[in-house]
């Protein structure tokens, strides 16, 4: 995004869907007396075919505009129509959300009444972890991923669709399926982690829940559903240096296996729109990359929907030095398959299609037929979303926003997203009855201003809902006394704002010290990339001052990326317990306190491997998914019993293994794994290929015996991994995740957990970059973490 573009930075806009290209005739300039495309009984493609030939060039060009600015800018197109409007940029609600719905309907009226063809506006909004101002704020996707619960992710997305549609939104920016392989990247919190299988499953469920099921882009959406706009295509999380918009300089195989794989799942689920990313892929800007959007996403993966640019990124193609002029940039984007130009801010010269697309057409840089293809896709989305048939939104639906049932779901999601990282001598759960508790850190209390609530909810929040902070939740327990000291700043250079005297004095006077540390909204988010993973500001020094002074020291991380803790992470030796809460949403305070006190048993597992220091990023420990490193094996450099190697750096004081492994998470109970069996699904599919079979086709079922041998009820995330064949025509991965499941067990209870293994998850890209399953004998393992897969068995894929 261009920083000048509106207050809520970023990617935004659009919606979408579908497409089939239709030939056009010459539009008559005479008044339209008949509008056969308004016949709601016709299929969507027929309605598009009846409307498109009646459009003149100005009306077609206007369909490529998506405004991410004030409604006054959108209004200037009332005679031609417009593609889309970003809802929360155009309207101001205040305390009464219905005011926004009224403003939305008023703008829609203007366009329907004033334009020749009465083409309605599409209204797009954020949908990452909430769908409406005043609506429910769920955990950010990195927290959702740590639940490893696709049913939960589906319920969240369905609720977002309900709340978004209640205010007249027909498309949302969600899900984000970028592979976040570099923890320095500030947008890590927006995605489902670093693993393509987790992101594929979460993204698939999210798309289907938002859109009311799996269907072609040419089909009508069910009411109370919205179009899903996936972000950001592609390899956005691979930016060099972890810097937003940096080039994705990865091998072709890694591009396909890691960064493109989740998009196969989204296309298969029928996602109706996508947003290209800021970066280059194969040294070509994503917004002008015909191989990426047209050939790979549309033709190979079967995506039928609309592609919306990121903020002003069409004009920005010229700034990469790949074309000489802005009209050439506009032509390049249109030919690549970008349908909507997201126009951000008030600096209109940055708007690509708005200023330069007609000039590109006049110069012959792109043909009118390509424009017709684009307009067909835009119209398809509008018809499919029901905008022609129900252009106005009801004004009596806003009571659904953040209702008690939705808040209960937010609490459940937050509890399941929390990961217990350390629990020495069973320090947790805490008994707060009659205890003196000290809260430390600027993120711990609402008394410190907005940052405590802001840290809990994270980025792309539409606001309005009550956010339960940690101090509020602690005060509602049977605790005898709660005191708080900010102790430092949560941003700035090391040591910033440290108040060691006040912090030490409080620590010496209490029974339990709870340090709430991590990321505010200025250290993690868009354009908030860091060159260190250590706690920002004076938080590390605050931890070093307080840890071990009180009888019990507990660290609660409220954050958007993996954190580290100074030299050798030695200060953690003085910490009794630590939980990772990520960005838990509006019920975050309650969820955290429920976990700390045992009202909820932590069940989250990390969807991200944590390096011990930033210098290990893209070394042996981060990211987790890595190929066999033969020379390290030959030289026996840091290899563990499983064969994974973590080649050490010299003289740095850090172990080379991850601080916390992918898939790791503790519980207040203990689970025992007893049996593992893998059996072929019936009927089997031999020779599976994406081009001929569904991406959700099941190859086999893993059945894992699990028993709760502890004393309290708990939920376990069962993970299934595969070790590659050593006869592949390329270096294999050390181990791959191929399936997972979740089970809740009472003390002593034993269950057989069935985990479907999809052909598409077992498949790999061959030397021609065709996704297929290689035949041979596979070794499957199962357990509670990537380094704790204690059971193994073999299964053969037949010739």
Secondary structure, DSSP 8 states (H G I E B T S, - for coil): --TTS-TT-S-------------------S-----GGG-TTS-HHHHHHHHHTT--HHHHHHTTEEEES-HHHHHTTTTT--SEEEHHHH---TT-THHHHHHHHHHHHHHHHHSSS----EEEEE-SS--STTS-----HHHHHHHT-HHHHHHHHHHHHHHHHHTT--EEEEEE------TT-TTGGGSS-S-HHHHHHHHHHHHHHHHTS---TTS---TT--EEEEEEETTGGGBGGG-TT--B---HHHIIIIIIHHHHHHHHHT--EEEE-SSEETTEEGGG-HIIIIIIIIIIT---SEEE--TTTTGGGGGGTSSSSHHHHHHHHHHHT--BEEEESS-GGG-HHHHHHHHHHHTTSS-HHHHHHHHHHHHHHHHHTTTTT--S--SS-GGGTT-HHHHHHHHHHHHHH-EEEEEGGG--S---BT-EEEEESTTS-GGG-THHHHHHH-SS----S----HHHHHHTSSBSEEEEE--S-SSSSTTTT--HHHHHHHHTT-SEEEEEEE--TTTSSTT---S--B-STTHHHHHHHHTTTSSEEEEEEE-SS--B-SGGGGGGGG-SEEEEEES--TTHHHHHHHHHHTSS------SS-B-SSGGGBTSSSBSS--B--HHHHHHT-SB-TTS-B----SSSS--SS-SB-TT--B-SS-EEEEEEEEEE-SS--TT-BTTTS-TT-EEEEEEEEEEE-SSS-EEEEEEEEEE--TT-SS--BS-EEEEEEEEEE-TT-EEEEEEEEEHHHH-EE-TTS-EE---EEEEEEEESSTT---EEEEEEE--
